């Protein structure tokens, strides 16, 4: 149970190679382009969440168990078989998120177009290094 919790916790923190990293990276890099200070606040939130989750892991899975917790059993085979595809999916989407990103890309583009039309505010250009005319 501790191993499953660790993998899910690391994905939630945003460790590279797990599914949480992709979303955190995309959100933070997009926010940094438009609102740098909000991106800094968000990074601080990620750090606080990581500290909290690591503290929670330590409190739950390390140390002497209380009397009420001593009878708690570990995952049985069927529970491990249920968790295995989820762990595989967490790693797969962290390493190769393209199928999901390709699926949501049209909706995101439509939402951006709708927001630009409603507000009159255009999406900021993204600077690409090495292209003539950019720094």
Buried (B, 14 or more C-beta within 10 A) or exposed (E): BEEBBBBBBBBBBBBEEBBBBBBBEEBBEBBBBEEEEEBEEBBEEBEEBBEEBBEEBEEEEEEEEEEEEEEEEEBEEEEBEEBEEEBEEBBBBBEEBEEEBEEEEEEEEEEEEEEEEEEEEEEEEEEEEEEEEEE
